[in-house]
């Protein structure tokens, strides 16, 4: 029987932890498993709750960071400290039901490398404000990445160890793990799972994450297509800038020939060139900076978090 590693990123979930672990232990009865809980610098008593659980059950591993590093860093640390053949990620806010884990495992046994949960009935009664933006975001990600999923935001996913253990995660990249695995030849599937609104605490997700997701999506698309041939990307952007500059110059020349405006009177061209050039420079600088950051971490075998303490690891 395959050994399961359940990876839990935790941030300010002290009231949810006792019920969550009871549900996990019930759902995993009969399986060979471990639970790797990563406390991402919680400001409440989440770590104290984890210490109690670890004292009574050696199957529970707990890790705490010195401060909050983000969900992706917590997931990365959990995967690095997991020993199972199958790694299952699940949120700690009880919105994911541990009882759905066997559904993911059954689909995984059909020959897939990754099985993602789909919260099909999420956002009932909030179609305009929440469900429609979610549908549009998932369609956009599916279109750009080439991996069609209905619910990229669902943390509940199951992975075969061999397709995830070599992936290093940064920024907000955890939601794109199925994309990475598909690009490396893995088979990805999706199954509907249940969804329950949060009982305690408040959501750590907000509208501010939208732009981060979009930028991360653009980055992984760049890394997939141009990591080994960046001149194709940067050169293409440069040629595009030249093309725009040429078109604008021809427009200004036309105005000059037709005696409509002189070059000194045409301000729109200068302003458009300034903003277009600035936008391109900022995007390219961001991509280059991301590449340098990855080189820094990976060349020195560093990780983007600091562990304060481990229990049962």
C-alpha positions as CSV (number, residue, x, y, z in Angstrom):
1,X,0.0,0.0,0.0
2,X,1.3,3.5,-0.9
3,X,2.2,5.7,2.0
4,X,0.2,9.0,2.1
5,X,1.6,12.4,3.2
6,X,-1.0,15.0,4.0
7,X,0.5,18.5,3.8
8,X,-1.4,21.2,5.7
9,X,-0.4,24.9,5.4
10,X,-1.8,26.6,8.5
11,X,-2.2,30.3,9.3
12,X,-4.3,31.5,12.2
13,X,-6.6,28.4,12.4
14,X,-6.5,27.5,16.1
15,X,-10.3,27.0,16.2
16,X,-10.4,24.8,13.1
17,X,-7.4,22.6,14.0
18,X,-9.0,20.1,16.5
19,X,-12.0,19.4,14.2
20,X,-9.8,19.2,11.1
21,X,-7.5,16.6,12.6
22,X,-10.4,14.5,13.8
23,X,-11.9,14.5,10.3
24,X,-8.5,13.6,8.8
25,X,-7.9,10.7,11.2
26,X,-11.4,9.4,10.4
27,X,-11.0,9.7,6.6
28,X,-7.5,8.1,6.7
29,X,-8.4,5.1,8.8
30,X,-6.9,2.0,7.2
31,X,-4.3,4.0,5.3
32,X,-0.6,4.2,6.0
33,X,-0.2,7.9,6.4
34,X,1.5,10.9,8.0
35,X,0.3,14.5,8.5
36,X,2.8,17.3,7.9
37,X,1.4,20.5,9.3
38,X,3.3,23.7,8.6
39,X,2.5,26.7,10.8
40,X,3.1,29.8,8.6
41,X,3.9,32.2,11.4
42,X,0.4,32.2,12.9
43,X,-0.4,35.0,15.3
44,X,-2.9,33.0,17.3
45,X,-2.5,29.7,19.2
46,X,-2.3,27.4,16.2
47,X,1.2,26.2,17.1
48,X,0.2,25.4,20.6
49,X,-2.7,23.3,19.2
50,X,-0.2,21.5,16.9
51,X,2.1,20.7,19.8
52,X,-0.7,19.0,21.7
53,X,-1.6,16.9,18.7
54,X,2.0,15.9,18.1
55,X,2.4,14.8,21.7
56,X,-0.4,12.3,21.3
57,X,0.1,11.1,17.8
58,X,3.6,10.4,16.2
59,X,2.0,10.3,12.8
60,X,1.6,14.1,13.0
61,X,4.7,16.1,12.0
62,X,4.7,19.9,12.8
63,X,6.9,22.6,11.5
64,X,6.7,26.3,12.4
65,X,8.2,29.3,10.6
66,X,9.8,32.3,12.4
67,X,7.3,34.5,10.7
68,X,4.7,34.4,7.9
69,X,6.2,33.5,4.5
70,X,3.0,32.7,2.6
71,X,1.0,29.6,1.6
72,X,3.4,28.6,-1.2
73,X,6.4,28.6,1.2
74,X,4.4,26.5,3.7
75,X,3.4,24.0,1.1
76,X,7.0,23.8,-0.2
77,X,8.3,23.1,3.4
78,X,5.6,20.4,3.9
79,X,6.5,18.6,0.6
80,X,10.3,18.7,1.5
81,X,9.6,17.1,4.9
82,X,7.1,14.5,3.6
83,X,8.1,10.9,3.2
84,X,5.0,9.4,1.5
85,X,4.6,8.0,-2.0
86,X,1.5,10.1,-2.6
87,X,1.4,13.7,-1.4
88,X,-2.0,15.3,-0.7
89,X,-2.4,19.0,-0.2
90,X,-5.5,20.3,1.8
91,X,-6.5,23.6,3.3
92,X,-6.8,23.9,7.1
93,X,-9.9,26.0,7.2
94,X,-12.4,23.1,6.8
95,X,-13.6,24.4,3.4
96,X,-12.0,21.2,2.0
97,X,-13.5,18.0,3.4
98,X,-11.0,15.2,4.3
99,X,-13.7,12.7,3.4
100,X,-13.0,13.5,-0.2
101,X,-9.4,12.2,-0.1
102,X,-10.4,8.6,-1.1
103,X,-12.1,10.1,-4.2
104,X,-8.8,11.7,-5.3
105,X,-6.9,8.4,-4.5
106,X,-9.3,6.4,-6.6
107,X,-8.8,8.7,-9.6
108,X,-5.1,8.6,-9.1
109,X,-5.2,4.8,-9.3
110,X,-6.6,5.1,-12.8
111,X,-3.2,6.1,-14.0
112,X,-3.1,9.8,-13.4
113,X,-0.1,11.6,-11.8
114,X,-2.1,14.6,-10.4
115,X,-5.8,14.8,-9.3
116,X,-7.2,18.2,-8.5
117,X,-10.4,18.9,-6.5
118,X,-13.2,21.0,-8.1
119,X,-15.4,22.8,-5.7
120,X,-18.3,22.6,-8.1
121,X,-21.0,24.0,-5.8
122,X,-18.9,26.9,-4.5
123,X,-20.3,30.5,-4.5
124,X,-24.0,29.6,-4.6
125,X,-26.0,32.8,-4.5
126,X,-23.0,34.9,-5.4
127,X,-22.8,34.4,-9.2
128,X,-22.0,37.9,-10.2
129,X,-19.7,38.9,-7.4
130,X,-17.7,35.7,-6.9
131,X,-18.6,32.8,-9.2
132,X,-18.4,34.6,-12.5
133,X,-15.0,36.2,-11.7
134,X,-13.8,32.7,-10.6
135,X,-15.0,31.1,-13.9
136,X,-13.3,33.8,-15.9
137,X,-10.0,33.5,-14.0
138,X,-10.0,29.7,-14.4
139,X,-10.7,29.9,-18.1
140,X,-7.9,32.4,-18.5
141,X,-5.4,30.3,-16.6
142,X,-6.5,27.2,-18.6
143,X,-6.1,29.0,-21.9
144,X,-2.7,30.4,-21.2
145,X,-1.3,27.3,-19.4
146,X,-2.9,24.7,-21.7
147,X,-4.1,22.7,-18.7
148,X,-7.9,22.7,-18.4
149,X,-9.1,22.8,-14.8
150,X,-12.3,24.3,-13.4
151,X,-10.8,25.2,-10.1
152,X,-7.2,26.2,-9.9
153,X,-7.8,27.8,-6.5
154,X,-8.8,24.5,-4.8
155,X,-5.9,23.4,-2.6
156,X,-7.2,19.8,-2.3
157,X,-5.0,17.9,-4.7
158,X,-3.2,14.6,-4.8
159,X,0.2,14.1,-6.4
160,X,2.5,11.1,-7.0
161,X,5.7,11.9,-5.3
162,X,7.9,11.6,-8.4
163,X,6.1,14.4,-10.2
164,X,6.2,17.0,-7.4
165,X,9.4,16.4,-5.4
166,X,11.7,18.2,-7.9
167,X,9.5,21.3,-8.3
168,X,10.7,24.3,-6.4
169,X,7.9,26.7,-5.5
170,X,8.1,30.5,-5.1
171,X,5.8,33.5,-4.9
172,X,2.1,32.3,-5.2
173,X,3.0,29.3,-7.5
174,X,1.4,26.5,-5.5
175,X,-1.9,26.8,-7.5
176,X,0.1,26.1,-10.7
177,X,1.7,22.8,-9.7
178,X,-0.6,20.8,-12.0
179,X,0.6,23.1,-14.9
180,X,4.3,22.2,-14.1
181,X,3.5,18.5,-13.9
182,X,1.6,18.5,-17.2
183,X,4.5,20.4,-18.9
184,X,6.8,17.7,-17.6
185,X,4.7,14.9,-19.1
186,X,2.4,14.1,-16.1
187,X,-1.3,13.2,-16.6
188,X,-3.7,15.6,-14.8
189,X,-7.3,14.8,-13.8
190,X,-10.1,16.6,-11.9
191,X,-12.8,15.4,-9.6
192,X,-15.7,17.2,-8.0
193,X,-15.3,17.6,-4.2
194,X,-17.6,19.1,-1.6
195,X,-17.3,22.6,-0.3
196,X,-18.2,24.0,3.1
197,X,-18.1,27.7,4.0
198,X,-15.5,28.6,6.7
199,X,-16.8,28.1,10.2
200,X,-14.2,30.0,12.2
201,X,-11.8,32.9,11.5
202,X,-11.6,34.9,8.3
203,X,-10.4,34.1,4.9
204,X,-6.8,34.9,4.0
205,X,-7.8,35.4,0.4
206,X,-8.8,38.7,-1.1
207,X,-9.2,40.5,-4.4
208,X,-5.6,41.7,-4.0
209,X,-4.4,38.2,-5.0
210,X,-5.9,38.5,-8.5
211,X,-3.0,40.6,-9.9
212,X,-0.5,38.3,-8.2
213,X,-2.0,35.3,-9.9
214,X,-2.0,37.0,-13.3
215,X,1.6,38.0,-12.9
216,X,2.6,34.5,-11.8
217,X,0.7,33.0,-14.7
218,X,2.6,35.2,-17.2
219,X,5.9,34.2,-15.5
220,X,5.3,30.5,-15.7
221,X,4.3,30.8,-19.3
222,X,7.6,32.7,-19.9
223,X,9.6,30.0,-18.1
224,X,7.9,27.3,-20.1
225,X,8.5,28.8,-23.5
226,X,11.6,31.0,-23.2
227,X,13.7,29.9,-20.2
228,X,16.2,28.2,-22.5
229,X,15.9,30.8,-25.3
230,X,15.3,34.2,-23.7
231,X,16.5,36.1,-26.8
232,X,13.3,35.0,-28.6
233,X,11.3,36.7,-25.9
234,X,13.4,39.8,-25.3
235,X,14.2,40.1,-29.0
236,X,10.5,39.8,-29.9
237,X,9.6,42.5,-27.4
238,X,12.3,44.7,-28.8
239,X,11.1,44.3,-32.4
240,X,7.5,45.0,-31.2
241,X,8.8,48.3,-29.7
242,X,10.5,49.2,-32.9
243,X,7.3,48.4,-34.8
244,X,5.2,50.6,-32.5
245,X,7.8,53.4,-32.8
246,X,7.8,53.2,-36.6
247,X,4.0,53.3,-36.8
248,X,3.8,56.3,-34.4
249,X,6.5,58.0,-36.4
250,X,4.6,57.5,-39.6
251,X,1.5,58.9,-38.0
252,X,3.4,62.0,-36.9
253,X,4.9,62.3,-40.4
254,X,1.4,62.1,-41.9
255,X,0.2,64.9,-39.6
256,X,3.2,67.0,-40.6
257,X,2.7,66.4,-44.4
258,X,-1.0,67.2,-44.2
259,X,-0.1,70.4,-42.3
260,X,-2.3,69.3,-39.4
261,X,0.3,69.3,-36.7
262,X,4.0,69.7,-36.4
263,X,6.2,67.2,-34.6
264,X,6.5,69.6,-31.6
265,X,2.7,69.9,-31.4
266,X,2.2,66.1,-31.3
267,X,2.3,65.1,-27.7
268,X,0.3,61.9,-27.9
269,X,3.1,60.0,-29.6
270,X,5.6,61.0,-26.9
271,X,3.3,60.1,-24.0
272,X,2.3,56.7,-25.6
273,X,5.9,55.9,-26.3
274,X,6.8,56.8,-22.7
275,X,4.1,54.6,-21.1
276,X,4.6,51.7,-23.5
277,X,8.4,51.7,-23.0
278,X,8.0,51.9,-19.3
279,X,5.5,49.1,-19.2
280,X,7.7,46.8,-21.2
281,X,10.8,47.7,-19.1
282,X,8.9,46.9,-15.9
283,X,7.7,43.5,-17.1
284,X,11.1,42.5,-18.4
285,X,12.8,43.7,-15.2
286,X,10.3,41.7,-13.2
287,X,11.0,38.5,-15.2
288,X,14.8,39.0,-15.0
289,X,14.6,39.6,-11.3
290,X,12.5,36.4,-10.9
291,X,15.2,34.5,-12.8
292,X,17.9,35.9,-10.6
293,X,16.0,35.1,-7.5
294,X,15.6,31.5,-8.5
295,X,19.3,31.2,-9.4
296,X,20.1,32.6,-6.0
297,X,18.0,30.1,-4.1
298,X,18.7,27.0,-6.3
299,X,22.5,27.5,-6.8
300,X,23.0,27.8,-3.1
301,X,20.4,25.2,-2.1
302,X,18.5,27.9,-0.2
303,X,14.7,28.0,0.4
304,X,12.5,31.1,0.7
305,X,11.5,30.4,4.4
306,X,13.2,29.9,7.8
307,X,12.1,27.1,10.1
308,X,12.0,27.8,13.8
309,X,11.2,24.4,15.1
310,X,10.2,20.9,14.1
311,X,8.3,18.1,15.9
312,X,8.3,14.4,15.0
313,X,10.2,15.2,11.8
